Structures are given as structure tokens and as C-alpha cells.
Amino acid sequence: MSDIEEPGKDAESAQEAANEVMTPAMRLMELQGKHRALDARIHEMYEYPYQNQILLQRLKKEKLRLKDAIERLKDEMIPDLNA
């Protein structure tokens, strides 16, 4: 077997993925997964006595940004009861 891949093979799979329509539920699951991964990474960093404070702060901000995006998406998915 050859280690050389067909030219454009990765580009084709990336194009197919880009054309796939993400439902709000799929997007919600993706954001929640990223939020959980950031939470785990933040907890791991606290186990080290000399954690990188700047990186930790950035991770926390990103986690909050994801939380806000999750809440906005949940609000969009729930129909307005006053309508």
C-alpha cells in the first residue's frame, strides 16, 4: 500500500462536512461537548501547583462564552409561550 493519498481527498471530505446541515440540536450537543472538555481541562490545570494563570483565565472566558452560546441556542429552540 502507498502512503501517498489521493490529491483532494481531504478537501472532498471537508467539503462534504461543510455542506452538512447542522440542526440546532446537533449544534447544542457540539457546544455542550466543548464546554465539558474545557471544564475538564480547567480542573486538570488546578492539579498542578504552578498552573499557567493566563491560559487558565483564557480557558475560563472561553467556557463562559460557550455557556452563553448554549443558553442562547436553548432559548431559540424553545418556542415563545406568549405567541
PyMOL Python script that loads the backbone (N, CA, C, O; Angstrom):
from pymol import cmd

cmd.read_pdbstr("""\
ATOM      1  N   MET A   1       0.832  -1.187   0.000  1.00  0.00           N
ATOM      2  CA  MET A   1       0.000   0.000   0.000  1.00  0.00           C
ATOM      3  C   MET A   1       0.873   1.246   0.000  1.00  0.00           C
ATOM      4  O   MET A   1       1.989   1.230   0.518  1.00  0.00           O
ATOM      5  N   SER A   2       0.386   2.272  -0.555  1.00  0.00           N
ATOM      6  CA  SER A   2       1.128   3.511  -0.689  1.00  0.00           C
ATOM      7  C   SER A   2       0.734   4.480   0.420  1.00  0.00           C
ATOM      8  O   SER A   2      -0.428   4.547   0.819  1.00  0.00           O
ATOM      9  N   ASP A   3       1.724   5.233   0.912  1.00  0.00           N
ATOM     10  CA  ASP A   3       1.458   6.251   1.927  1.00  0.00           C
ATOM     11  C   ASP A   3       0.968   7.547   1.311  1.00  0.00           C
ATOM     12  O   ASP A   3       0.586   8.476   2.022  1.00  0.00           O
ATOM     13  N   ILE A   4       0.980   7.609  -0.022  1.00  0.00           N
ATOM     14  CA  ILE A   4       0.559   8.812  -0.712  1.00  0.00           C
ATOM     15  C   ILE A   4      -0.956   8.776  -0.885  1.00  0.00           C
ATOM     16  O   ILE A   4      -1.507   7.821  -1.433  1.00  0.00           O
ATOM     17  N   GLU A   5      -1.615   9.817  -0.416  1.00  0.00           N
ATOM     18  CA  GLU A   5      -3.063   9.895  -0.546  1.00  0.00           C
ATOM     19  C   GLU A   5      -3.426  10.596  -1.834  1.00  0.00           C
ATOM     20  O   GLU A   5      -2.631  11.335  -2.415  1.00  0.00           O
ATOM     21  N   GLU A   6      -4.638  10.345  -2.262  1.00  0.00           N
ATOM     22  CA  GLU A   6      -5.127  10.989  -3.470  1.00  0.00           C
ATOM     23  C   GLU A   6      -5.230  12.491  -3.241  1.00  0.00           C
ATOM     24  O   GLU A   6      -5.721  12.928  -2.199  1.00  0.00           O
ATOM     25  N   PRO A   7      -4.768  13.289  -4.212  1.00  0.00           N
ATOM     26  CA  PRO A   7      -4.900  14.733  -4.039  1.00  0.00           C
ATOM     27  C   PRO A   7      -6.362  15.133  -3.987  1.00  0.00           C
ATOM     28  O   PRO A   7      -7.177  14.672  -4.786  1.00  0.00           O
ATOM     29  N   GLY A   8      -6.677  15.990  -3.045  1.00  0.00           N
ATOM     30  CA  GLY A   8      -8.041  16.487  -2.931  1.00  0.00           C
ATOM     31  C   GLY A   8      -8.958  15.604  -2.110  1.00  0.00           C
ATOM     32  O   GLY A   8     -10.116  15.956  -1.886  1.00  0.00           O
ATOM     33  N   LYS A   9      -8.459  14.455  -1.655  1.00  0.00           N
ATOM     34  CA  LYS A   9      -9.320  13.554  -0.882  1.00  0.00           C
ATOM     35  C   LYS A   9      -9.783  14.214   0.418  1.00  0.00           C
ATOM     36  O   LYS A   9     -10.965  14.152   0.759  1.00  0.00           O
ATOM     37  N   ASP A  10      -8.854  14.850   1.148  1.00  0.00           N
ATOM     38  CA  ASP A  10      -9.219  15.546   2.381  1.00  0.00           C
ATOM     39  C   ASP A  10     -10.110  16.737   2.087  1.00  0.00           C
ATOM     40  O   ASP A  10     -11.029  17.031   2.852  1.00  0.00           O
ATOM     41  N   ALA A  11      -9.850  17.416   1.000  1.00  0.00           N
ATOM     42  CA  ALA A  11     -10.663  18.571   0.622  1.00  0.00           C
ATOM     43  C   ALA A  11     -12.093  18.149   0.318  1.00  0.00           C
ATOM     44  O   ALA A  11     -13.041  18.864   0.643  1.00  0.00           O
ATOM     45  N   GLU A  12     -12.246  16.971  -0.316  1.00  0.00           N
ATOM     46  CA  GLU A  12     -13.591  16.474  -0.618  1.00  0.00           C
ATOM     47  C   GLU A  12     -14.355  16.155   0.660  1.00  0.00           C
ATOM     48  O   GLU A  12     -15.523  16.521   0.786  1.00  0.00           O
ATOM     49  N   SER A  13     -13.712  15.477   1.612  1.00  0.00           N
ATOM     50  CA  SER A  13     -14.400  15.127   2.852  1.00  0.00           C
ATOM     51  C   SER A  13     -14.710  16.382   3.663  1.00  0.00           C
ATOM     52  O   SER A  13     -15.746  16.454   4.323  1.00  0.00           O
ATOM     53  N   ALA A  14     -13.823  17.362   3.616  1.00  0.00           N
ATOM     54  CA  ALA A  14     -14.078  18.617   4.326  1.00  0.00           C
ATOM     55  C   ALA A  14     -15.242  19.357   3.675  1.00  0.00           C
ATOM     56  O   ALA A  14     -16.062  19.956   4.371  1.00  0.00           O
ATOM     57  N   GLN A  15     -15.320  19.320   2.345  1.00  0.00           N
ATOM     58  CA  GLN A  15     -16.414  19.977   1.629  1.00  0.00           C
ATOM     59  C   GLN A  15     -17.742  19.305   1.952  1.00  0.00           C
ATOM     60  O   GLN A  15     -18.753  19.981   2.140  1.00  0.00           O
ATOM     61  N   GLU A  16     -17.741  17.959   2.018  1.00  0.00           N
ATOM     62  CA  GLU A  16     -18.965  17.238   2.365  1.00  0.00           C
ATOM     63  C   GLU A  16     -19.419  17.608   3.767  1.00  0.00           C
ATOM     64  O   GLU A  16     -20.611  17.804   4.000  1.00  0.00           O
ATOM     65  N   ALA A  17     -18.484  17.705   4.698  1.00  0.00           N
ATOM     66  CA  ALA A  17     -18.817  18.069   6.073  1.00  0.00           C
ATOM     67  C   ALA A  17     -19.340  19.501   6.130  1.00  0.00           C
ATOM     68  O   ALA A  17     -20.245  19.803   6.908  1.00  0.00           O
ATOM     69  N   ALA A  18     -18.777  20.375   5.313  1.00  0.00           N
ATOM     70  CA  ALA A  18     -19.216  21.767   5.307  1.00  0.00           C
ATOM     71  C   ALA A  18     -20.625  21.887   4.738  1.00  0.00           C
ATOM     72  O   ALA A  18     -21.375  22.783   5.125  1.00  0.00           O
ATOM     73  N   ASN A  19     -20.988  21.003   3.833  1.00  0.00           N
ATOM     74  CA  ASN A  19     -22.314  21.049   3.228  1.00  0.00           C
ATOM     75  C   ASN A  19     -23.381  20.411   4.108  1.00  0.00           C
ATOM     76  O   ASN A  19     -24.573  20.602   3.866  1.00  0.00           O
ATOM     77  N   GLU A  20     -22.977  19.664   5.114  1.00  0.00           N
ATOM     78  CA  GLU A  20     -23.936  19.010   6.006  1.00  0.00           C
ATOM     79  C   GLU A  20     -24.636  20.065   6.849  1.00  0.00           C
ATOM     80  O   GLU A  20     -23.994  20.925   7.452  1.00  0.00           O
ATOM     81  N   VAL A  21     -25.936  19.987   6.882  1.00  0.00           N
ATOM     82  CA  VAL A  21     -26.725  20.960   7.635  1.00  0.00           C
ATOM     83  C   VAL A  21     -26.755  20.535   9.100  1.00  0.00           C
ATOM     84  O   VAL A  21     -27.135  19.410   9.426  1.00  0.00           O
ATOM     85  N   MET A  22     -26.346  21.460   9.980  1.00  0.00           N
ATOM     86  CA  MET A  22     -26.379  21.181  11.416  1.00  0.00           C
ATOM     87  C   MET A  22     -27.705  21.665  11.977  1.00  0.00           C
ATOM     88  O   MET A  22     -28.063  22.835  11.834  1.00  0.00           O
ATOM     89  N   THR A  23     -28.416  20.776  12.604  1.00  0.00           N
ATOM     90  CA  THR A  23     -29.655  21.159  13.257  1.00  0.00           C
ATOM     91  C   THR A  23     -29.292  21.881  14.557  1.00  0.00           C
ATOM     92  O   THR A  23     -28.173  21.740  15.050  1.00  0.00           O
ATOM     93  N   PRO A  24     -30.221  22.646  15.107  1.00  0.00           N
ATOM     94  CA  PRO A  24     -29.937  23.298  16.397  1.00  0.00           C
ATOM     95  C   PRO A  24     -29.581  22.289  17.492  1.00  0.00           C
ATOM     96  O   PRO A  24     -28.739  22.573  18.344  1.00  0.00           O
ATOM     97  N   ALA A  25     -30.212  21.123  17.471  1.00  0.00           N
ATOM     98  CA  ALA A  25     -29.912  20.105  18.484  1.00  0.00           C
ATOM     99  C   ALA A  25     -28.483  19.591  18.323  1.00  0.00           C
ATOM    100  O   ALA A  25     -27.792  19.358  19.315  1.00  0.00           O
ATOM    101  N   MET A  26     -28.038  19.415  17.079  1.00  0.00           N
ATOM    102  CA  MET A  26     -26.666  18.969  16.834  1.00  0.00           C
ATOM    103  C   MET A  26     -25.679  20.030  17.302  1.00  0.00           C
ATOM    104  O   MET A  26     -24.665  19.715  17.924  1.00  0.00           O
ATOM    105  N   ARG A  27     -25.981  21.279  17.003  1.00  0.00           N
ATOM    106  CA  ARG A  27     -25.121  22.391  17.414  1.00  0.00           C
ATOM    107  C   ARG A  27     -25.056  22.471  18.938  1.00  0.00           C
ATOM    108  O   ARG A  27     -23.992  22.718  19.505  1.00  0.00           O
ATOM    109  N   LEU A  28     -26.194  22.262  19.597  1.00  0.00           N
ATOM    110  CA  LEU A  28     -26.249  22.288  21.054  1.00  0.00           C
ATOM    111  C   LEU A  28     -25.360  21.192  21.640  1.00  0.00           C
ATOM    112  O   LEU A  28     -24.607  21.436  22.583  1.00  0.00           O
ATOM    113  N   MET A  29     -25.450  19.992  21.082  1.00  0.00           N
ATOM    114  CA  MET A  29     -24.629  18.884  21.575  1.00  0.00           C
ATOM    115  C   MET A  29     -23.144  19.162  21.371  1.00  0.00           C
ATOM    116  O   MET A  29     -22.328  18.826  22.229  1.00  0.00           O
ATOM    117  N   GLU A  30     -22.788  19.771  20.247  1.00  0.00           N
ATOM    118  CA  GLU A  30     -21.401  20.113  19.969  1.00  0.00           C
ATOM    119  C   GLU A  30     -20.884  21.129  20.984  1.00  0.00           C
ATOM    120  O   GLU A  30     -19.792  20.970  21.529  1.00  0.00           O
ATOM    121  N   LEU A  31     -21.676  22.176  21.236  1.00  0.00           N
ATOM    122  CA  LEU A  31     -21.264  23.208  22.193  1.00  0.00           C
ATOM    123  C   LEU A  31     -21.145  22.636  23.603  1.00  0.00           C
ATOM    124  O   LEU A  31     -20.215  22.978  24.334  1.00  0.00           O
ATOM    125  N   GLN A  32     -22.077  21.771  23.987  1.00  0.00           N
ATOM    126  CA  GLN A  32     -22.022  21.166  25.315  1.00  0.00           C
ATOM    127  C   GLN A  32     -20.793  20.277  25.465  1.00  0.00           C
ATOM    128  O   GLN A  32     -20.185  20.226  26.534  1.00  0.00           O
ATOM    129  N   GLY A  33     -20.431  19.582  24.401  1.00  0.00           N
ATOM    130  CA  GLY A  33     -19.224  18.750  24.437  1.00  0.00           C
ATOM    131  C   GLY A  33     -17.975  19.590  24.609  1.00  0.00           C
ATOM    132  O   GLY A  33     -17.091  19.239  25.390  1.00  0.00           O
ATOM    133  N   LYS A  34     -17.896  20.698  23.886  1.00  0.00           N
ATOM    134  CA  LYS A  34     -16.752  21.597  24.022  1.00  0.00           C
ATOM    135  C   LYS A  34     -16.696  22.186  25.426  1.00  0.00           C
ATOM    136  O   LYS A  34     -15.616  22.336  25.997  1.00  0.00           O
ATOM    137  N   HIS A  35     -17.858  22.520  25.980  1.00  0.00           N
ATOM    138  CA  HIS A  35     -17.933  23.094  27.334  1.00  0.00           C
ATOM    139  C   HIS A  35     -17.415  22.079  28.358  1.00  0.00           C
ATOM    140  O   HIS A  35     -16.642  22.431  29.250  1.00  0.00           O
ATOM    141  N   ARG A  36     -17.848  20.811  28.225  1.00  0.00           N
ATOM    142  CA  ARG A  36     -17.381  19.774  29.146  1.00  0.00           C
ATOM    143  C   ARG A  36     -15.870  19.556  29.023  1.00  0.00           C
ATOM    144  O   ARG A  36     -15.184  19.365  30.027  1.00  0.00           O
ATOM    145  N   ALA A  37     -15.357  19.586  27.791  1.00  0.00           N
ATOM    146  CA  ALA A  37     -13.925  19.392  27.575  1.00  0.00           C
ATOM    147  C   ALA A  37     -13.120  20.526  28.212  1.00  0.00           C
ATOM    148  O   ALA A  37     -12.080  20.284  28.825  1.00  0.00           O
ATOM    149  N   LEU A  38     -13.600  21.754  28.068  1.00  0.00           N
ATOM    150  CA  LEU A  38     -12.918  22.890  28.703  1.00  0.00           C
ATOM    151  C   LEU A  38     -12.961  22.770  30.222  1.00  0.00           C
ATOM    152  O   LEU A  38     -11.976  23.059  30.901  1.00  0.00           O
ATOM    153  N   ASP A  39     -14.100  22.343  30.751  1.00  0.00           N
ATOM    154  CA  ASP A  39     -14.232  22.178  32.187  1.00  0.00           C
ATOM    155  C   ASP A  39     -13.225  21.150  32.699  1.00  0.00           C
ATOM    156  O   ASP A  39     -12.585  21.363  33.728  1.00  0.00           O
ATOM    157  N   ALA A  40     -13.086  20.038  31.981  1.00  0.00           N
ATOM    158  CA  ALA A  40     -12.135  19.005  32.383  1.00  0.00           C
ATOM    159  C   ALA A  40     -10.703  19.538  32.323  1.00  0.00           C
ATOM    160  O   ALA A  40      -9.896  19.254  33.208  1.00  0.00           O
ATOM    161  N   ARG A  41     -10.391  20.300  31.295  1.00  0.00           N
ATOM    162  CA  ARG A  41      -9.036  20.849  31.162  1.00  0.00           C
ATOM    163  C   ARG A  41      -8.739  21.844  32.280  1.00  0.00           C
ATOM    164  O   ARG A  41      -7.628  21.871  32.810  1.00  0.00           O
ATOM    165  N   ILE A  42      -9.724  22.656  32.636  1.00  0.00           N
ATOM    166  CA  ILE A  42      -9.540  23.617  33.726  1.00  0.00           C
ATOM    167  C   ILE A  42      -9.290  22.878  35.043  1.00  0.00           C
ATOM    168  O   ILE A  42      -8.422  23.266  35.825  1.00  0.00           O
ATOM    169  N   HIS A  43     -10.055  21.812  35.279  1.00  0.00           N
ATOM    170  CA  HIS A  43      -9.856  21.035  36.514  1.00  0.00           C
ATOM    171  C   HIS A  43      -8.481  20.374  36.527  1.00  0.00           C
ATOM    172  O   HIS A  43      -7.849  20.290  37.580  1.00  0.00           O
ATOM    173  N   GLU A  44      -8.007  19.902  35.368  1.00  0.00           N
ATOM    174  CA  GLU A  44      -6.675  19.310  35.284  1.00  0.00           C
ATOM    175  C   GLU A  44      -5.603  20.338  35.626  1.00  0.00           C
ATOM    176  O   GLU A  44      -4.624  20.024  36.303  1.00  0.00           O
ATOM    177  N   MET A  45      -5.793  21.562  35.156  1.00  0.00           N
ATOM    178  CA  MET A  45      -4.791  22.601  35.407  1.00  0.00           C
ATOM    179  C   MET A  45      -4.682  22.934  36.897  1.00  0.00           C
ATOM    180  O   MET A  45      -3.606  23.298  37.371  1.00  0.00           O
ATOM    181  N   TYR A  46      -5.776  22.812  37.631  1.00  0.00           N
ATOM    182  CA  TYR A  46      -5.742  23.098  39.064  1.00  0.00           C
ATOM    183  C   TYR A  46      -4.940  22.047  39.833  1.00  0.00           C
ATOM    184  O   TYR A  46      -4.530  22.297  40.967  1.00  0.00           O
ATOM    185  N   GLU A  47      -4.710  20.876  39.233  1.00  0.00           N
ATOM    186  CA  GLU A  47      -3.945  19.830  39.906  1.00  0.00           C
ATOM    187  C   GLU A  47      -2.449  20.143  39.934  1.00  0.00           C
ATOM    188  O   GLU A  47      -1.715  19.595  40.757  1.00  0.00           O
ATOM    189  N   TYR A  48      -2.000  21.016  39.046  1.00  0.00           N
ATOM    190  CA  TYR A  48      -0.583  21.380  39.006  1.00  0.00           C
ATOM    191  C   TYR A  48      -0.343  22.589  39.902  1.00  0.00           C
ATOM    192  O   TYR A  48      -1.106  23.555  39.858  1.00  0.00           O
ATOM    193  N   PRO A  49       0.717  22.543  40.719  1.00  0.00           N
ATOM    194  CA  PRO A  49       0.944  23.660  41.652  1.00  0.00           C
ATOM    195  C   PRO A  49       1.290  24.967  40.954  1.00  0.00           C
ATOM    196  O   PRO A  49       1.015  26.037  41.497  1.00  0.00           O
ATOM    197  N   TYR A  50       1.883  24.913  39.773  1.00  0.00           N
ATOM    198  CA  TYR A  50       2.281  26.131  39.070  1.00  0.00           C
ATOM    199  C   TYR A  50       1.556  26.220  37.728  1.00  0.00           C
ATOM    200  O   TYR A  50       2.179  26.167  36.667  1.00  0.00           O
ATOM    201  N   GLN A  51       0.263  26.351  37.791  1.00  0.00           N
ATOM    202  CA  GLN A  51      -0.511  26.428  36.547  1.00  0.00           C
ATOM    203  C   GLN A  51      -0.300  27.779  35.862  1.00  0.00           C
ATOM    204  O   GLN A  51       0.019  28.780  36.503  1.00  0.00           O
ATOM    205  N   ASN A  52      -0.482  27.776  34.576  1.00  0.00           N
ATOM    206  CA  ASN A  52      -0.348  28.974  33.765  1.00  0.00           C
ATOM    207  C   ASN A  52      -1.609  29.819  33.968  1.00  0.00           C
ATOM    208  O   ASN A  52      -2.674  29.483  33.451  1.00  0.00           O
ATOM    209  N   GLN A  53      -1.485  30.899  34.709  1.00  0.00           N
ATOM    210  CA  GLN A  53      -2.640  31.718  35.077  1.00  0.00           C
ATOM    211  C   GLN A  53      -3.295  32.381  33.864  1.00  0.00           C
ATOM    212  O   GLN A  53      -4.519  32.502  33.812  1.00  0.00           O
ATOM    213  N   ILE A  54      -2.493  32.810  32.894  1.00  0.00           N
ATOM    214  CA  ILE A  54      -3.058  33.466  31.712  1.00  0.00           C
ATOM    215  C   ILE A  54      -3.866  32.465  30.892  1.00  0.00           C
ATOM    216  O   ILE A  54      -4.974  32.771  30.450  1.00  0.00           O
ATOM    217  N   LEU A  55      -3.312  31.266  30.688  1.00  0.00           N
ATOM    218  CA  LEU A  55      -4.039  30.230  29.949  1.00  0.00           C
ATOM    219  C   LEU A  55      -5.309  29.835  30.698  1.00  0.00           C
ATOM    220  O   LEU A  55      -6.365  29.655  30.091  1.00  0.00           O
ATOM    221  N   LEU A  56      -5.201  29.704  32.006  1.00  0.00           N
ATOM    222  CA  LEU A  56      -6.367  29.349  32.821  1.00  0.00           C
ATOM    223  C   LEU A  56      -7.465  30.401  32.688  1.00  0.00           C
ATOM    224  O   LEU A  56      -8.641  30.056  32.571  1.00  0.00           O
ATOM    225  N   GLN A  57      -7.095  31.668  32.703  1.00  0.00           N
ATOM    226  CA  GLN A  57      -8.063  32.749  32.549  1.00  0.00           C
ATOM    227  C   GLN A  57      -8.722  32.693  31.168  1.00  0.00           C
ATOM    228  O   GLN A  57      -9.933  32.883  31.049  1.00  0.00           O
ATOM    229  N   ARG A  58      -7.930  32.434  30.131  1.00  0.00           N
ATOM    230  CA  ARG A  58      -8.489  32.343  28.780  1.00  0.00           C
ATOM    231  C   ARG A  58      -9.451  31.173  28.649  1.00  0.00           C
ATOM    232  O   ARG A  58     -10.499  31.296  28.016  1.00  0.00           O
ATOM    233  N   LEU A  59      -9.097  30.033  29.248  1.00  0.00           N
ATOM    234  CA  LEU A  59      -9.979  28.874  29.198  1.00  0.00           C
ATOM    235  C   LEU A  59     -11.300  29.154  29.909  1.00  0.00           C
ATOM    236  O   LEU A  59     -12.366  28.755  29.438  1.00  0.00           O
ATOM    237  N   LYS A  60     -11.221  29.842  31.045  1.00  0.00           N
ATOM    238  CA  LYS A  60     -12.439  30.179  31.778  1.00  0.00           C
ATOM    239  C   LYS A  60     -13.325  31.125  30.969  1.00  0.00           C
ATOM    240  O   LYS A  60     -14.546  30.971  30.963  1.00  0.00           O
ATOM    241  N   LYS A  61     -12.725  32.098  30.289  1.00  0.00           N
ATOM    242  CA  LYS A  61     -13.510  33.021  29.456  1.00  0.00           C
ATOM    243  C   LYS A  61     -14.165  32.276  28.298  1.00  0.00           C
ATOM    244  O   LYS A  61     -15.324  32.528  27.967  1.00  0.00           O
ATOM    245  N   GLU A  62     -13.424  31.365  27.688  1.00  0.00           N
ATOM    246  CA  GLU A  62     -13.975  30.577  26.585  1.00  0.00           C
ATOM    247  C   GLU A  62     -15.125  29.702  27.086  1.00  0.00           C
ATOM    248  O   GLU A  62     -16.133  29.537  26.398  1.00  0.00           O
ATOM    249  N   LYS A  63     -14.966  29.147  28.282  1.00  0.00           N
ATOM    250  CA  LYS A  63     -16.023  28.322  28.870  1.00  0.00           C
ATOM    251  C   LYS A  63     -17.286  29.161  29.102  1.00  0.00           C
ATOM    252  O   LYS A  63     -18.395  28.697  28.836  1.00  0.00           O
ATOM    253  N   LEU A  64     -17.122  30.378  29.590  1.00  0.00           N
ATOM    254  CA  LEU A  64     -18.271  31.267  29.794  1.00  0.00           C
ATOM    255  C   LEU A  64     -18.918  31.654  28.465  1.00  0.00           C
ATOM    256  O   LEU A  64     -20.143  31.735  28.366  1.00  0.00           O
ATOM    257  N   ARG A  65     -18.093  31.892  27.445  1.00  0.00           N
ATOM    258  CA  ARG A  65     -18.620  32.223  26.115  1.00  0.00           C
ATOM    259  C   ARG A  65     -19.453  31.057  25.572  1.00  0.00           C
ATOM    260  O   ARG A  65     -20.522  31.261  24.997  1.00  0.00           O
ATOM    261  N   LEU A  66     -18.947  29.828  25.763  1.00  0.00           N
ATOM    262  CA  LEU A  66     -19.695  28.651  25.318  1.00  0.00           C
ATOM    263  C   LEU A  66     -20.999  28.499  26.103  1.00  0.00           C
ATOM    264  O   LEU A  66     -22.032  28.138  25.538  1.00  0.00           O
ATOM    265  N   LYS A  67     -20.943  28.774  27.403  1.00  0.00           N
ATOM    266  CA  LYS A  67     -22.147  28.673  28.229  1.00  0.00           C
ATOM    267  C   LYS A  67     -23.211  29.647  27.730  1.00  0.00           C
ATOM    268  O   LYS A  67     -24.384  29.288  27.632  1.00  0.00           O
ATOM    269  N   ASP A  68     -22.807  30.875  27.415  1.00  0.00           N
ATOM    270  CA  ASP A  68     -23.747  31.869  26.889  1.00  0.00           C
ATOM    271  C   ASP A  68     -24.324  31.417  25.548  1.00  0.00           C
ATOM    272  O   ASP A  68     -25.520  31.571  25.300  1.00  0.00           O
ATOM    273  N   ALA A  69     -23.473  30.860  24.686  1.00  0.00           N
ATOM    274  CA  ALA A  69     -23.944  30.388  23.384  1.00  0.00           C
ATOM    275  C   ALA A  69     -24.932  29.237  23.557  1.00  0.00           C
ATOM    276  O   ALA A  69     -25.916  29.149  22.823  1.00  0.00           O
ATOM    277  N   ILE A  70     -24.678  28.359  24.518  1.00  0.00           N
ATOM    278  CA  ILE A  70     -25.584  27.238  24.796  1.00  0.00           C
ATOM    279  C   ILE A  70     -26.934  27.767  25.266  1.00  0.00           C
ATOM    280  O   ILE A  70     -27.980  27.300  24.816  1.00  0.00           O
ATOM    281  N   GLU A  71     -26.910  28.735  26.165  1.00  0.00           N
ATOM    282  CA  GLU A  71     -28.157  29.302  26.680  1.00  0.00           C
ATOM    283  C   GLU A  71     -28.950  30.008  25.574  1.00  0.00           C
ATOM    284  O   GLU A  71     -30.172  29.876  25.504  1.00  0.00           O
ATOM    285  N   ARG A  72     -28.255  30.756  24.712  1.00  0.00           N
ATOM    286  CA  ARG A  72     -28.947  31.416  23.586  1.00  0.00           C
ATOM    287  C   ARG A  72     -29.592  30.396  22.663  1.00  0.00           C
ATOM    288  O   ARG A  72     -30.726  30.572  22.217  1.00  0.00           O
ATOM    289  N   LEU A  73     -28.856  29.327  22.381  1.00  0.00           N
ATOM    290  CA  LEU A  73     -29.378  28.292  21.497  1.00  0.00           C
ATOM    291  C   LEU A  73     -30.573  27.587  22.120  1.00  0.00           C
ATOM    292  O   LEU A  73     -31.540  27.281  21.423  1.00  0.00           O
ATOM    293  N   LYS A  74     -30.522  27.328  23.409  1.00  0.00           N
ATOM    294  CA  LYS A  74     -31.662  26.709  24.098  1.00  0.00           C
ATOM    295  C   LYS A  74     -32.881  27.625  24.034  1.00  0.00           C
ATOM    296  O   LYS A  74     -34.000  27.162  23.813  1.00  0.00           O
ATOM    297  N   ASP A  75     -32.660  28.928  24.229  1.00  0.00           N
ATOM    298  CA  ASP A  75     -33.759  29.885  24.154  1.00  0.00           C
ATOM    299  C   ASP A  75     -34.385  29.918  22.770  1.00  0.00           C
ATOM    300  O   ASP A  75     -35.603  30.046  22.640  1.00  0.00           O
ATOM    301  N   GLU A  76     -33.549  29.800  21.723  1.00  0.00           N
ATOM    302  CA  GLU A  76     -34.060  29.793  20.350  1.00  0.00           C
ATOM    303  C   GLU A  76     -34.854  28.519  20.059  1.00  0.00           C
ATOM    304  O   GLU A  76     -35.801  28.541  19.273  1.00  0.00           O
ATOM    305  N   MET A  77     -34.468  27.413  20.692  1.00  0.00           N
ATOM    306  CA  MET A  77     -35.129  26.139  20.413  1.00  0.00           C
ATOM    307  C   MET A  77     -36.482  26.031  21.119  1.00  0.00           C
ATOM    308  O   MET A  77     -37.373  25.322  20.652  1.00  0.00           O
ATOM    309  N   ILE A  78     -36.632  26.732  22.238  1.00  0.00           N
ATOM    310  CA  ILE A  78     -37.885  26.663  22.997  1.00  0.00           C
ATOM    311  C   ILE A  78     -38.840  27.701  22.413  1.00  0.00           C
ATOM    312  O   ILE A  78     -38.498  28.881  22.346  1.00  0.00           O
ATOM    313  N   PRO A  79     -40.028  27.280  21.992  1.00  0.00           N
ATOM    314  CA  PRO A  79     -40.966  28.245  21.410  1.00  0.00           C
ATOM    315  C   PRO A  79     -41.438  29.269  22.439  1.00  0.00           C
ATOM    316  O   PRO A  79     -41.526  28.982  23.633  1.00  0.00           O
ATOM    317  N   ASP A  80     -41.737  30.458  21.950  1.00  0.00           N
ATOM    318  CA  ASP A  80     -42.221  31.533  22.818  1.00  0.00           C
ATOM    319  C   ASP A  80     -43.641  31.198  23.260  1.00  0.00           C
ATOM    320  O   ASP A  80     -44.523  31.018  22.420  1.00  0.00           O
ATOM    321  N   LEU A  81     -43.869  31.112  24.551  1.00  0.00           N
ATOM    322  CA  LEU A  81     -45.185  30.732  25.067  1.00  0.00           C
ATOM    323  C   LEU A  81     -46.206  31.859  24.924  1.00  0.00           C
ATOM    324  O   LEU A  81     -47.409  31.600  24.953  1.00  0.00           O
ATOM    325  N   ASN A  82     -45.755  33.091  24.773  1.00  0.00           N
ATOM    326  CA  ASN A  82     -46.675  34.218  24.649  1.00  0.00           C
ATOM    327  C   ASN A  82     -47.189  34.394  23.227  1.00  0.00           C
ATOM    328  O   ASN A  82     -48.123  35.163  22.999  1.00  0.00           O
ATOM    329  N   ALA A  83     -46.602  33.701  22.285  1.00  0.00           N
ATOM    330  CA  ALA A  83     -47.001  33.875  20.878  1.00  0.00           C
ATOM    331  C   ALA A  83     -48.334  33.235  20.584  1.00  0.00           C
ATOM    332  O   ALA A  83     -48.809  33.292  19.450  1.00  0.00           O
TER     333      ALA A  83
END
""", "prot")
cmd.dss("prot")
cmd.show_as("cartoon", "prot")
cmd.util.cbc("prot")
cmd.orient("prot")
